[in-house]
Amino acid sequence: MEEVTVYWPSGVVDVVKGVAVNQFLEITESLPTSVVTLPADAFTISPNPAADQITITGAGQGERLTAVVLDGAGRMVKREAISDGRINVSTLPQGAYVLQLTGENGVWKQPFTKL
């Protein structure tokens, strides 16, 4: 049995199981019917402000997380799957951002400043 994992630009991750080799698929992004917002203390980020890297610690330690960085206008400027609890922010211009983490247990947002 094979599976296909689709990482949508919105941050949603869909897994289609039972896919045969050379099988044609038409996949539409799933729309969640609810979003669980995790409490502010579910995760912490440090350092804040950050120059090169942010370390994420908290309740979801070890869980596969998708990190999305949003700029002041709410535009996605960075997206990556993280498993080691770190995200590289060295390429971002100085400014204010929001780090949004999406995991198995919900969504968490935390503002941070890039030096």
C-alpha positions as CSV (number, residue, x, y, z in Angstrom):
1,M,0.0,0.0,0.0
2,E,1.4,3.4,-1.0
3,E,0.4,6.9,0.2
4,V,0.7,10.4,-1.2
5,T,1.3,13.4,1.1
6,V,0.2,16.8,-0.3
7,Y,1.6,20.0,1.4
8,W,-0.8,22.8,0.4
9,P,0.4,26.5,0.4
10,S,-2.2,27.2,3.1
11,G,-0.3,24.9,5.5
12,V,-2.9,22.1,5.3
13,V,-1.3,18.7,4.9
14,D,-3.4,15.9,3.3
15,V,-2.5,12.2,3.2
16,V,-4.1,9.9,0.6
17,K,-3.6,6.3,1.4
18,G,-4.1,3.2,-0.7
19,V,-2.7,4.7,-3.9
20,A,-1.5,2.3,-6.6
21,V,1.5,2.9,-8.7
22,N,0.6,4.9,-11.8
23,Q,-2.9,5.6,-10.5
24,F,-4.3,9.0,-11.6
25,L,-5.5,11.2,-8.7
26,E,-7.4,14.4,-8.6
27,I,-6.9,15.9,-5.2
28,T,-8.7,18.9,-3.8
29,E,-7.5,20.7,-0.6
30,S,-9.5,19.6,2.4
31,L,-11.2,22.4,4.3
32,P,-11.2,21.9,8.1
33,T,-14.6,22.4,9.7
34,S,-13.0,23.7,12.9
35,V,-9.7,25.0,14.1
36,V,-8.4,24.3,17.6
37,T,-6.4,27.2,18.9
38,L,-3.9,26.2,21.4
39,P,-3.4,28.3,24.6
40,A,-0.7,30.9,24.4
41,D,1.5,28.9,26.8
42,A,1.3,25.7,24.7
43,F,4.7,26.6,23.1
44,T,7.4,29.2,23.7
45,I,9.9,30.6,21.3
46,S,13.3,32.0,22.1
47,P,15.1,34.2,21.6
48,N,12.6,36.9,20.9
49,P,13.8,39.1,19.3
50,A,15.8,36.8,17.1
51,A,18.6,37.3,14.6
52,D,19.2,33.9,13.0
53,Q,17.2,31.1,14.5
54,I,14.2,30.5,16.8
55,T,13.9,27.6,19.1
56,I,10.5,26.2,19.8
57,T,9.7,24.4,23.1
58,G,6.5,23.2,24.6
59,A,3.7,20.7,24.7
60,G,4.0,19.5,21.1
61,Q,7.7,18.6,21.5
62,G,8.5,15.7,19.2
63,E,5.3,16.2,17.2
64,R,5.6,17.0,13.5
65,L,4.8,20.7,13.1
66,T,4.3,23.0,10.1
67,A,5.7,26.5,10.7
68,V,4.4,29.5,8.8
69,V,5.9,32.9,9.2
70,L,3.5,35.8,8.4
71,D,4.7,39.4,7.9
72,G,2.9,42.5,9.3
73,A,0.4,42.5,6.4
74,G,-0.5,38.8,7.1
75,R,1.3,37.5,4.0
76,M,3.1,34.2,4.3
77,V,6.9,34.8,3.9
78,K,8.2,31.4,5.0
79,R,6.8,27.9,5.4
80,E,8.5,24.7,6.5
81,A,8.0,21.5,8.3
82,I,10.0,21.3,11.5
83,S,10.8,18.3,13.6
84,D,13.9,19.5,15.5
85,G,12.2,22.5,17.2
86,R,14.1,25.1,15.3
87,I,13.3,27.5,12.4
88,N,15.9,29.5,10.5
89,V,14.9,33.2,10.3
90,S,18.2,34.6,9.1
91,T,17.0,35.4,5.6
92,L,14.0,37.5,6.8
93,P,14.3,41.3,6.8
94,Q,14.2,43.1,10.1
95,G,10.7,43.6,11.4
96,A,7.7,42.2,13.2
97,Y,6.3,38.8,12.3
98,V,3.9,36.1,13.6
99,L,5.0,32.5,13.8
100,Q,2.1,30.1,13.3
101,L,2.6,26.5,14.2
102,T,0.1,23.8,13.0
103,G,0.3,20.4,14.5
104,E,-1.9,17.4,15.3
105,N,-3.4,19.1,18.3
106,G,-4.2,22.5,16.8
107,V,-2.8,25.9,15.8
108,W,-0.7,28.2,17.8
109,K,0.4,31.8,17.0
110,Q,3.1,33.9,18.6
111,P,4.5,37.3,17.5
112,F,8.3,37.7,17.3
113,T,10.7,40.3,16.1
114,K,13.5,39.7,13.6
115,L,16.7,41.8,14.3
